[in-house]
Amino acid sequence: MLFIFALVLTVAAFFVWQSAARKVKQNNPAFQSVRTGSLVVMGIAAIFALTQFFTQVPAGHVGVIDFFGIVSERTLPSGINVVNPFARVIKFSIQTKEHKETMEVLSREGLTIGLEISVLYRLNPDSAARVYKTVAGGDYETIILIPQFRSISRAVTASFQASALYSTERDQLGLAIQEELARIVAPRGVTIETTPLRNVALPVQLTEAIEQKQKADQESQRMEFILTKEKQEADRKRIEAKGIADFQTIVAAGISEQLLRWKGIEATEKLAGSPNTKVIIVGAGKDGLPIILDTN
């Protein structure tokens, strides 16, 4: 519409300028100012009409061309583009956006869980024209993304046990929601990047029960460690005692009566050669060994 208005204004200003020019040539100086003013208006209107052949698409956006209901499959990239001045250009953002949801969902066993989750998404540039034609007003977020996000979050959470969400399966829940949501909305031109879980609020009674179970498991593991350590210590002492017994058996087997007598005789000889004063009674001791009496 602006192009038509500028074009009509340019043409009108041209005719006024032409008429005023004829009057001036007829020595009518009163039309000189009209001629000048119409020339200025014609120039401005012509420049404005010329600018309607160009459109500027912001960074992170694409443009969809709508020419009286005929939508071009070719989208305009960011920057300055040459377009039909009678066409309308609708701009769509292809930047990553975030949508947050806080909802109450049910687990597999029917417990109510508080779920705080986000979805990071963006529009596929190649699908912008199709989204404009198939989604009312091009508002794919309100019509497609958000309802599906809520529905899938509830459906996927219902397949998990509440107690499992207290542990590492929380990440698996976010991944499952992301995969299912992407499968549904990707054909409609929406790309899902991730669906991070911000918080999972379990019932208080369940949380306390899980914590008590974890404490009991930790205590059981501690007692198992103590028993294992005590068993290892008992095995060590048993091995040590067996080694001592084996040593005594070997030593006892190697000692004979003749060896003991011979050792006694060797000891007597050493004592006899000692400078200390003593009396030795040979053959008076037990088993015929000498008796040594110290006279000091």
Steps between C-alpha positions, in 0.01 A plus 500: 500500500782741581654435160172582323457814706856614424455418132174696474657790686798497263276505193280775644804711592635448148183634337494796740863572422435475126199734520692750712791486255270602213366789705850619575585491129197718443668764719285427803753515789233411762531132400876488556458399867235242402738357248780476756276348768355239266851407390606443860189292574550298184861425592415393853209283387713341226776414747247355745344291223844376399575384854198270486699278263731413790439337838730446795493168690656521850780269610374164624182526288372389162236664283198332339358667185120516473383641166123533529466154655769334291777400741847447358685188618823699485572681825699822521825489700600768749617825344365722219297321232332613177127417501183573312366826647146358492603192705486474877804369687436315829809461719557191716768458766727197465688572822501255792219570746409358841163407642461405868225288650414419860243221525376218718523158338434141605764227530453135405367415847261796497694738725482874431834651402586867459687544173690815397634461147614716208519447126754667272374520142528691173320522168649315204575772238398272213158443660409865563279528190319174583443612860356830375260318266389221736502660846253776582687829514828309487482464880646150511612540862150545647323265259752216455798508735361584845194265496714210375771579757253484787330184375822310432653602836201350682491186285872425529514564876215251548734225380756566777484401864514788744784344698710471181477877443683551830817356345679508166188406300403866518730566203338211313160663549619827342655312208183296444286817493742663254498203260121462503436872460747525212333207327161677515591861411792450258265430206330832575827692459603538868845385614535388864850553641457376858248468783691553827332405828525785746342330799307185595299533823406161647245447783650560845417150626667341200808718536539405866452132422763512227747679727445243779553217254822659379623534860414135566685395185805702603496344849467154348796568274702625797426186704583282201834679474570444871413129477720460195788670680456282811487186285822601328665561839385159626641335187830682558526379860406144397777499239749644751411236763531222245843629405615498864364150551674375189825657619475333842422165340803526274730602790366227729553236236862605459596481875618156631637379837846450361500858367404638841776300671755618250394864552535443878850370459594800282363737766697319771822532306444873456429546871803296598718728299353807666728688749222515761543275811272195486471132594396255231366158605519283191222246448301607805232693307182370342563284199868486597568867426744678733384721787668839526529663843604866526732553802495877492 
